Amino acid sequence: MEAEGWYVDPYAIHDERWFSNGVPTQLVKDGGVESNDQPPDRTSTGPLEPIGMAVGPGADDFAHRDVDESAGQGGDGGDIGVAAAWAAFVETGGD
């Protein structure tokens, strides 16, 4: 399986770098702040070290929530809460 997700930046330029289908991308993080920086034209060395359990850009914003999304909602995984939030967003005109 190809690398997909956040990894310790193998070029040691940034804290983390996003890999997509085994290829390093320009998406990087330093101190938890995302930015863009093209990977260098040189080959990285050593094995890749995955970061946490994040599965997509910005995913780690949700990876450490202390909320059981299914609690009190019939085990629906939070769909009712999402629907309510969307309804409130639409009712306010998206503001």
Wavefront OBJ file of the C-alpha trace (Angstrom):
o trace
v 0.000 0.000 0.000
v 1.310 3.442 -0.927
v 1.830 6.125 1.726
v -1.302 8.247 2.260
v -1.553 10.867 4.983
v 0.695 12.903 7.232
v 4.273 11.752 7.717
v 7.336 13.221 9.396
v 8.854 15.338 6.622
v 11.516 13.020 5.184
v 13.420 16.064 3.899
v 13.682 17.511 7.444
v 12.484 20.907 6.183
v 9.097 20.903 7.972
v 7.546 18.997 10.873
v 5.149 17.036 8.658
v 4.411 16.494 4.963
v 1.266 15.076 3.323
v 1.777 12.046 1.074
v -0.751 11.083 -1.580
v -0.508 7.703 -3.292
v 3.098 7.390 -2.123
v 4.145 10.792 -3.469
v 5.149 13.729 -1.237
v 2.956 16.779 -1.833
v 3.400 20.501 -1.250
v 1.097 20.398 1.809
v 3.217 20.731 4.974
v 2.767 21.490 8.672
v 4.943 23.267 11.190
v 3.723 23.583 14.768
v 0.297 22.373 13.610
v -0.046 25.167 11.024
v -0.598 24.031 7.430
v 1.151 25.717 4.520
v 2.480 24.858 1.073
v 6.059 24.148 0.065
v 6.995 22.000 -2.913
v 9.132 18.991 -1.993
v 12.771 19.343 -3.020
v 14.061 17.730 -6.199
v 16.165 15.281 -4.203
v 15.191 11.822 -2.988
v 14.336 11.457 0.679
v 16.206 8.937 2.774
v 15.036 6.392 5.320
v 11.602 4.927 5.999
v 8.549 7.155 6.294
v 7.234 7.781 9.811
v 3.419 8.204 9.940
v 1.897 10.903 12.135
v -1.083 9.930 14.312
v -4.318 8.628 12.817
v -5.284 11.522 10.524
v -6.646 10.409 7.184
v -6.867 13.624 5.200
v -5.834 17.265 5.100
v -7.308 18.873 8.194
v -8.469 15.525 9.533
v -6.470 15.842 12.705
v -8.789 18.704 13.675
v -11.299 15.961 14.473
v -9.013 13.093 15.469
v -8.798 14.032 19.135
v -12.385 14.940 19.988
v -13.585 13.941 23.450
v -17.160 13.466 22.207
v -18.842 10.148 21.513
v -20.763 11.223 18.430
v -23.214 8.352 18.694
v -24.132 8.998 22.347
v -27.804 9.813 22.770
v -28.461 9.579 19.050
v -29.388 5.952 18.638
v -25.894 5.013 17.475
v -26.284 6.891 14.207
v -22.663 8.084 14.295
v -23.619 11.764 14.615
v -25.821 12.112 11.529
v -28.583 13.844 13.528
v -26.093 16.401 14.844
v -24.755 17.032 11.358
v -28.283 17.452 9.992
v -29.155 19.911 12.771
v -25.983 21.912 12.170
v -26.660 22.015 8.432
v -30.269 23.131 9.019
v -29.061 25.962 11.291
v -26.477 26.982 8.674
v -29.113 27.102 5.928
v -31.630 28.958 8.109
v -29.134 31.704 8.857
v -28.263 32.149 5.203
v -24.877 30.528 5.663
v -23.550 33.248 7.970
l 1 2 3 4 5 6 7 8 9 10 11 12 13 14 15 16 17 18 19 20 21 22 23 24 25 26 27 28 29 30 31 32 33 34 35 36 37 38 39 40 41 42 43 44 45 46 47 48 49 50 51 52 53 54 55 56 57 58 59 60 61 62 63 64 65 66 67 68 69 70 71 72 73 74 75 76 77 78 79 80 81 82 83 84 85 86 87 88 89 90 91 92 93 94 95
